[in-house]
Amino acid sequence: MSRNIILIGAAAALIGLEALRPLRRPMREPKIRHTGRNLAIAGLAAAAVQLVEQPIVMPVAGVVERRRWGIIPRLRLPGWLETTVTLLALDYTLFLWHMLVHRSPGLWRFHAVHHVDLDLDASTAVRFHGGELIASVPWRVAQIVLIGVRPPTLTLWQSLTLLSVLFHHSNVRLPRSIEFVLGYLFVTPRMHGIHHSSRPEESNTNWSSGLSLWDRLHGTLRLDVPQERIRIGVAGYNKADVTFERIVTQPFRDQTG
């Protein structure tokens, strides 16, 4: 319960800051319509997680803990260090998954639902097609088994990742000095705004979801695109393509972007 209160509080704070200090403006769609549609899509995705992911992922993590499967448990690290290294490994393998969903045509059909949003704000953080989340289950199971992820660490990572995703998708203009410092460690709104550009040379950068370290190591970090120059979305998609009905069926239709 406390976890949900923290997440809801963080989302509410970000939405308030978006109104007070918007990073990108004006929005191409009315805020209420945009947020309502994204939350409706998120509701379907949440149902997919509850029906498909949760009954598989947490039990697998329980087996991994009991049998001490995975690479990290074999290192016999102190508890705090094992948790830290596990979180790093989960964040890095999420970075790899993110690149995969962009580069695999089949997975991109579902992930594109997230990217065709014409505006980028905190509600975009939860706008994922349920099909993408279902498709990610084998990857998540592989993460848990190979890394050796215990249930408490998995829950902690899921919470931290959701907080990070809400933050860097938000349309909050932070003081440049603060965002500059934060960007050395974490993904920031300006950084992720570049990833949501409709230009492939810009969207094929800044893949990290938590720590910005992975983009720095892989040479995929890009910070040189002013936010006012970015057109959010996917080329070929416009307002007629982002109605609720078309978004839900988008992965099963011909792709225009």
C-alpha positions as CSV (number, residue, x, y, z in Angstrom):
1,M,0.0,0.0,0.0
2,S,2.8,2.5,0.9
3,R,4.4,1.7,-2.4
4,N,1.3,2.7,-4.3
5,I,0.9,5.8,-2.3
6,I,4.5,6.9,-3.1
7,L,3.9,6.2,-6.8
8,I,0.6,8.0,-7.0
9,G,2.1,10.9,-5.0
10,A,5.0,11.1,-7.4
11,A,2.8,11.1,-10.4
12,A,0.5,13.8,-9.0
13,A,3.6,16.0,-8.1
14,L,4.9,15.6,-11.7
15,I,1.6,16.5,-13.2
16,G,1.4,19.6,-11.0
17,L,5.0,20.6,-12.0
18,E,4.1,20.1,-15.7
19,A,1.4,22.7,-15.4
20,L,3.8,25.1,-13.6
21,R,7.0,24.6,-15.5
22,P,6.3,22.9,-18.9
23,L,9.4,21.8,-20.8
24,R,7.8,21.5,-24.2
25,R,4.8,23.6,-25.3
26,P,2.3,24.1,-26.6
27,M,0.8,20.6,-26.5
28,R,-0.7,19.3,-29.8
29,E,-3.7,17.8,-28.0
30,P,-5.8,19.0,-25.1
31,K,-4.3,17.8,-21.8
32,I,-7.4,16.1,-20.4
33,R,-8.1,14.2,-23.6
34,H,-4.4,13.1,-23.9
35,T,-4.1,12.0,-20.3
36,G,-7.5,10.2,-20.3
37,R,-6.6,8.2,-23.4
38,N,-3.2,7.3,-22.0
39,L,-4.6,6.2,-18.7
40,A,-7.2,4.0,-20.5
41,I,-4.5,2.3,-22.5
42,A,-2.5,1.9,-19.3
43,G,-5.5,0.2,-17.7
44,L,-5.6,-2.4,-20.4
45,A,-1.8,-2.9,-20.0
46,A,-2.2,-3.3,-16.2
47,A,-4.9,-6.0,-16.8
48,A,-2.4,-7.8,-19.1
49,V,0.3,-7.6,-16.4
50,Q,-2.1,-9.0,-13.7
51,L,-3.4,-11.8,-15.9
52,V,-0.1,-12.9,-17.5
53,E,3.0,-11.4,-16.0
54,Q,2.4,-11.5,-12.2
55,P,1.3,-15.2,-12.0
56,I,4.6,-16.1,-13.7
57,V,7.3,-13.7,-12.7
58,M,6.9,-13.6,-8.9
59,P,6.7,-17.4,-8.6
60,V,9.8,-17.8,-10.7
61,A,11.6,-15.2,-8.5
62,G,10.6,-17.3,-5.5
63,V,12.1,-20.5,-7.0
64,V,15.2,-18.6,-7.9
65,E,15.6,-17.4,-4.3
66,R,15.0,-20.9,-2.8
67,R,17.4,-22.7,-5.1
68,R,19.9,-19.8,-5.4
69,W,19.9,-19.9,-9.2
70,G,21.6,-17.2,-11.2
71,I,25.0,-15.5,-11.4
72,I,24.8,-13.0,-8.6
73,P,23.9,-15.4,-5.7
74,R,26.9,-17.5,-6.6
75,L,29.2,-14.6,-5.8
76,R,28.2,-14.8,-2.1
77,L,28.1,-11.0,-1.7
78,P,26.9,-9.2,1.4
79,G,23.2,-8.6,1.3
80,W,23.3,-4.9,0.5
81,L,25.9,-5.4,-2.2
82,E,24.0,-8.3,-3.8
83,T,20.9,-6.1,-3.9
84,T,22.8,-3.2,-5.5
85,V,24.5,-5.4,-8.1
86,T,21.2,-7.1,-8.9
87,L,19.5,-3.7,-9.5
88,L,22.3,-2.7,-11.8
89,A,22.0,-5.9,-13.8
90,L,18.3,-5.5,-14.1
91,D,18.6,-1.9,-15.3
92,Y,21.2,-2.9,-17.9
93,T,19.2,-5.8,-19.3
94,L,16.2,-3.4,-19.5
95,F,18.4,-1.1,-21.6
96,L,19.1,-4.1,-23.9
97,W,15.4,-4.9,-24.1
98,H,14.6,-1.4,-25.0
99,M,17.0,-1.5,-27.9
100,L,15.5,-4.8,-29.0
101,V,11.9,-3.6,-29.1
102,H,13.0,-0.8,-31.4
103,R,15.0,-3.0,-33.7
104,S,12.8,-6.1,-34.0
105,P,9.9,-5.4,-36.5
106,G,7.5,-7.6,-34.6
107,L,8.2,-6.0,-31.2
108,W,8.2,-2.5,-32.7
109,R,4.6,-2.9,-33.8
110,F,3.6,-3.0,-30.2
111,H,6.2,-0.6,-28.8
112,A,5.3,2.0,-31.4
113,V,2.0,2.5,-29.4
114,H,4.2,4.2,-26.8
115,H,6.0,6.4,-29.4
116,V,3.2,7.6,-31.6
117,D,2.0,9.8,-28.7
118,L,2.0,13.3,-30.1
119,D,2.9,14.8,-26.7
120,L,5.3,13.6,-24.1
121,D,4.3,13.9,-20.4
122,A,4.0,11.8,-17.3
123,S,1.0,9.9,-18.7
124,T,3.1,8.7,-21.6
125,A,5.1,6.8,-19.0
126,V,2.3,4.3,-18.6
127,R,1.1,4.2,-22.2
128,F,2.2,0.8,-23.3
129,H,0.2,-1.8,-25.3
130,G,-0.7,-4.9,-23.3
131,G,0.8,-7.0,-26.1
132,E,4.2,-5.5,-25.5
133,L,4.1,-6.3,-21.8
134,I,3.0,-9.9,-22.5
135,A,5.8,-10.2,-25.0
136,S,8.3,-9.0,-22.4
137,V,7.5,-11.9,-20.0
138,P,10.0,-14.4,-21.4
139,W,12.7,-11.7,-21.2
140,R,11.8,-10.9,-17.6
141,V,11.9,-14.5,-16.7
142,A,15.3,-14.8,-18.3
143,Q,16.5,-11.7,-16.4
144,I,15.3,-13.2,-13.1
145,V,16.8,-16.7,-13.7
146,L,20.1,-15.7,-15.2
147,I,20.8,-12.8,-12.8
148,G,19.4,-14.5,-9.7
149,V,16.7,-12.0,-8.6
150,R,14.9,-12.4,-5.3
151,P,11.3,-11.3,-5.0
152,P,12.0,-8.3,-2.7
153,T,14.7,-7.0,-5.1
154,L,12.4,-7.5,-8.0
155,T,9.6,-5.5,-6.3
156,L,12.1,-2.7,-5.4
157,W,13.4,-2.6,-9.0
158,Q,9.9,-2.4,-10.4
159,S,9.1,0.5,-8.1
160,L,12.3,2.4,-8.8
161,T,11.9,1.9,-12.5
162,L,8.4,3.2,-12.5
163,L,9.4,6.3,-10.6
164,S,12.3,6.8,-13.1
165,V,10.0,6.3,-16.1
166,L,7.4,8.7,-14.7
167,F,10.1,11.3,-14.1
168,H,11.9,11.2,-17.4
169,H,8.8,11.1,-19.5
170,S,7.4,14.1,-17.7
171,N,7.1,17.5,-19.3
172,V,8.8,19.3,-16.4
173,R,11.4,22.0,-17.1
174,L,14.1,21.6,-14.5
175,P,16.7,24.3,-14.0
176,R,19.5,23.4,-16.4
177,S,22.1,23.3,-13.6
178,I,20.1,20.7,-11.7
179,E,19.3,18.6,-14.8
180,F,23.0,18.7,-15.9
181,V,24.0,17.2,-12.5
182,L,21.2,14.7,-12.4
183,G,22.0,13.6,-16.0
184,Y,25.4,12.2,-15.0
185,L,23.6,9.5,-13.1
186,F,19.9,9.4,-14.2
187,V,17.8,9.7,-17.3
188,T,16.2,13.2,-17.3
189,P,13.2,14.8,-19.2
190,R,15.4,16.6,-21.7
191,M,17.4,13.5,-22.3
192,H,14.4,11.2,-22.9
193,G,12.6,13.9,-25.0
194,I,15.3,13.4,-27.6
195,H,14.5,9.6,-27.7
196,H,10.9,10.4,-28.4
197,S,11.8,12.5,-31.5
198,S,10.2,11.6,-34.8
199,R,13.7,11.8,-36.4
200,P,15.3,8.3,-36.3
201,E,18.8,9.7,-35.8
202,E,17.5,11.2,-32.6
203,S,15.1,8.5,-31.4
204,N,17.8,5.8,-31.8
205,T,19.7,7.3,-28.9
206,N,19.2,7.6,-25.1
207,W,17.9,4.0,-24.6
208,S,18.5,4.0,-20.8
209,S,15.5,3.7,-18.4
210,G,17.1,4.3,-15.1
211,L,20.8,5.1,-15.0
212,S,22.2,7.1,-17.9
213,L,25.4,5.1,-17.5
214,W,24.5,2.5,-20.1
215,D,24.2,5.1,-22.9
216,R,27.5,6.6,-21.9
217,L,29.2,3.2,-22.1
218,H,27.6,2.3,-25.4
219,G,28.1,5.7,-27.0
220,T,24.4,6.2,-27.6
221,L,24.0,9.2,-25.3
222,R,22.8,12.4,-27.1
223,L,22.3,15.7,-25.4
224,D,22.7,18.2,-28.2
225,V,19.1,18.6,-29.5
226,P,17.1,21.6,-28.1
227,Q,13.7,20.6,-26.9
228,E,12.0,23.3,-29.0
229,R,13.4,21.6,-32.1
230,I,12.0,18.2,-31.3
231,R,8.8,17.0,-32.9
232,I,7.4,14.3,-30.6
233,G,6.0,11.1,-32.2
234,V,6.6,8.9,-35.2
235,A,6.8,10.1,-38.7
236,G,3.6,9.5,-40.6
237,Y,1.3,9.5,-37.6
238,N,-1.1,12.4,-36.8
239,K,-4.1,13.1,-34.7
240,A,-6.3,10.8,-36.7
241,D,-4.0,7.9,-35.9
242,V,-4.0,8.3,-32.1
243,T,-7.6,7.7,-31.1
244,F,-8.1,5.1,-28.5
245,E,-9.6,2.5,-30.9
246,R,-6.8,2.9,-33.5
247,I,-4.1,2.7,-30.8
248,V,-5.4,-0.5,-29.4
249,T,-5.6,-2.1,-32.8
250,Q,-2.4,-0.5,-34.2
251,P,-0.1,-3.5,-33.8
252,F,-2.4,-5.6,-36.0
253,R,-2.7,-3.1,-38.8
254,D,-0.3,-2.0,-41.5
255,Q,2.3,0.3,-40.1
256,T,2.7,3.8,-41.6
257,G,5.6,5.0,-39.4
